[in-house]
Amino acid sequence: MEEPIIKVGIGEFDELNFAPTADGNIVINDVEIGKQFHWNKRENQRFNGKFTVKVVDGKVLLINQIPLEKYITSVISSEMSGECPLELLKAHAIISRSWLMAQISGKKPDGKPIITDQEICTWYDREAHTLFDVCADDHCQRYQGITKTYNPTVEKAVAETRGIFLTYNGEVCDARFSKCCGGKSETFENCWQPVHYNYLESVDCPYCNTDDTALLKTILNDYDQQSKDFYSWTATLNQDTLQELLKTKTGIDFGEIIDIEPLERGASGRITRLKIIGKNCTKIFGKELEIRRILSQTHLYSSWFDVEKTSDGGFILHGRGWGHGVGMCQIGAAVMASKGDKYDEILRYYYKNAELTKMY
């Protein structure tokens, strides 16, 4: 197997502004990152490799073509800080490489969203990308070109794991990961298609509940450090705000919200089906990202929360974790690496039954 060339969708632009640099790279201005999430921002980013420009629905679409290993070098510098412990970066290089290969293999798990008058149960994956392999944002994996300065640790992590993938029964693992599982990881089928992967079992994670601020500053990128209390968090929704939010996000006028009722939870405690009971109508929503989307201007940290009704008709959500919680917990893995665990030990902990296989 040869190292693949990856097509990465950098983004859509009303007007594309870029400038070549003295070293032959290109700086793209005003790239949006963290789209629809609470860390959303725009920044100028630096890239190398080849580019394709397409006009789609009146927008300029920029696609970067780059060898897989260079892509991985950028991903692990963008998902986490390049100052992370070496063993975490090595583990992350392997799971990011594996996730990518699983996505572009063409094999998709069975399962279709449920959309009826009573229920909307859907999920969000990379199948929306038809003109490129993966996007450059959190919807897939963060890829910011060579914007983040490469350092020897990042280069070493990628070089020492070059061509190594997580596999199960001879197939590359769909190796998901999230920022902070909140103490227990989730299973694949509770977030995406109703398919169980033996290497994505739910595991207890005592590591991500850390108050080591020095470590967090080392492993989190600057904009991620703005997100506080993500292991245990609260979100307060007064009645007027909640009604308007649901109307905007779902297009449904629920009227006065009588109750928010969790119907089903996954292995970690994340809600997979949630009933919204209003005076005008009642509807069930799932899966986890859809629940996070409709209850926040951006997205809730996670769908692992309990609901408290307040005396004035509002609701307080008491939640845990940051992200879907499936696979490796990035902060938990960072804590493991800081305590001396090796990359293969980290991977065996979060991906039960998986093996390491060198494919090129």
QUIDARA-V574532 format. One record per backbone hydrogen bond with DSSP energy under -1.0 kcal/mol. CO is the residue of the C=O (numbers start at 1). NH is the residue of the N-H. E is the energy in kcal/mol with one decimal. If there is no record, write none. Layout:
co: {CO & CO}
nh: {NH & NH}
e: {E & E}
This chain:
co: {4 & 6 & 7 & 7 & 8 & 9 & 11 & 13 & 17 & 19 & 21 & 25 & 26 & 27 & 28 & 31 & 33 & 34 & 37 & 41 & 43 & 45 & 46 & 47 & 50 & 52 & 54 & 56 & 59 & 60 & 61 & 62 & 63 & 64 & 65 & 66 & 67 & 68 & 69 & 70 & 71 & 72 & 74 & 75 & 81 & 85 & 86 & 87 & 88 & 89 & 90 & 91 & 92 & 93 & 94 & 95 & 96 & 97 & 98 & 99 & 100 & 114 & 118 & 119 & 120 & 121 & 126 & 134 & 136 & 137 & 144 & 151 & 152 & 153 & 154 & 155 & 156 & 161 & 163 & 165 & 166 & 167 & 168 & 171 & 173 & 174 & 176 & 178 & 179 & 180 & 183 & 187 & 188 & 188 & 193 & 197 & 203 & 208 & 211 & 212 & 213 & 214 & 215 & 216 & 219 & 221 & 224 & 231 & 233 & 235 & 237 & 238 & 239 & 240 & 241 & 242 & 243 & 244 & 245 & 246 & 247 & 252 & 254 & 256 & 259 & 261 & 264 & 264 & 270 & 273 & 273 & 274 & 275 & 276 & 277 & 277 & 281 & 283 & 284 & 285 & 286 & 287 & 288 & 289 & 290 & 291 & 292 & 301 & 303 & 303 & 304 & 306 & 308 & 310 & 314 & 315 & 316 & 317 & 318 & 319 & 322 & 325 & 328 & 329 & 330 & 331 & 332 & 333 & 334 & 335 & 336 & 337 & 342 & 343 & 344 & 345 & 346 & 347 & 351 & 355 & 357}
nh: {68 & 66 & 133 & 134 & 64 & 136 & 62 & 60 & 29 & 27 & 24 & 21 & 47 & 19 & 45 & 43 & 41 & 37 & 40 & 33 & 31 & 28 & 146 & 26 & 65 & 63 & 61 & 59 & 56 & 13 & 54 & 10 & 52 & 8 & 50 & 6 & 71 & 72 & 73 & 74 & 75 & 76 & 78 & 79 & 84 & 89 & 90 & 91 & 92 & 93 & 94 & 95 & 96 & 97 & 98 & 99 & 100 & 101 & 102 & 103 & 104 & 121 & 284 & 116 & 286 & 114 & 129 & 9 & 143 & 140 & 147 & 155 & 156 & 157 & 158 & 159 & 160 & 164 & 359 & 357 & 173 & 355 & 171 & 168 & 175 & 176 & 328 & 330 & 331 & 322 & 205 & 190 & 191 & 192 & 195 & 200 & 185 & 210 & 213 & 216 & 217 & 218 & 219 & 220 & 81 & 225 & 227 & 321 & 319 & 317 & 315 & 242 & 243 & 244 & 245 & 246 & 247 & 248 & 249 & 250 & 251 & 254 & 280 & 279 & 277 & 275 & 272 & 273 & 266 & 263 & 264 & 285 & 261 & 283 & 258 & 259 & 278 & 276 & 120 & 274 & 122 & 291 & 292 & 293 & 294 & 295 & 300 & 323 & 271 & 305 & 320 & 318 & 316 & 313 & 310 & 237 & 308 & 235 & 306 & 233 & 180 & 186 & 178 & 333 & 334 & 335 & 336 & 337 & 338 & 339 & 341 & 340 & 346 & 347 & 348 & 349 & 350 & 351 & 354 & 167 & 165}
e: {-2.6 & -2.2 & -1.6 & -1.5 & -2.9 & -1.6 & -2.0 & -3.0 & -2.7 & -2.5 & -1.8 & -2.6 & -3.0 & -1.8 & -2.7 & -2.2 & -2.0 & -2.2 & -1.7 & -2.8 & -2.6 & -3.2 & -2.9 & -2.6 & -3.1 & -2.8 & -3.9 & -2.1 & -2.7 & -2.3 & -2.5 & -2.4 & -2.5 & -3.0 & -1.6 & -3.1 & -2.2 & -2.6 & -1.9 & -1.7 & -2.5 & -2.5 & -1.2 & -3.5 & -1.7 & -2.0 & -2.4 & -2.0 & -2.9 & -2.4 & -1.8 & -2.1 & -2.7 & -2.0 & -2.3 & -2.9 & -1.9 & -2.2 & -2.5 & -2.0 & -2.0 & -3.7 & -2.4 & -3.4 & -1.9 & -2.5 & -2.2 & -2.7 & -2.6 & -1.9 & -2.3 & -2.2 & -2.4 & -2.4 & -2.2 & -2.5 & -2.6 & -2.5 & -3.3 & -2.9 & -2.9 & -2.9 & -1.8 & -2.7 & -1.8 & -1.5 & -1.5 & -3.0 & -2.4 & -3.2 & -2.5 & -1.1 & -2.3 & -2.3 & -2.7 & -1.8 & -2.6 & -1.9 & -1.7 & -2.2 & -2.2 & -1.1 & -2.1 & -2.4 & -2.8 & -1.5 & -1.6 & -1.1 & -3.0 & -3.0 & -2.7 & -2.6 & -2.4 & -2.2 & -2.6 & -2.6 & -2.0 & -2.3 & -2.8 & -2.5 & -1.4 & -1.1 & -2.8 & -2.1 & -2.7 & -3.0 & -2.5 & -1.4 & -3.3 & -2.9 & -1.6 & -3.1 & -3.0 & -2.1 & -2.6 & -1.7 & -2.2 & -3.1 & -2.8 & -2.9 & -2.8 & -2.1 & -2.2 & -2.1 & -2.1 & -1.0 & -1.3 & -3.2 & -2.7 & -1.2 & -2.2 & -2.5 & -2.9 & -1.7 & -2.5 & -3.1 & -2.6 & -1.9 & -2.2 & -2.6 & -2.2 & -2.1 & -2.4 & -3.1 & -2.0 & -2.1 & -2.1 & -2.6 & -2.2 & -1.2 & -2.3 & -1.4 & -2.2 & -2.3 & -2.2 & -1.6 & -1.9 & -2.5 & -1.5 & -2.8 & -2.9}
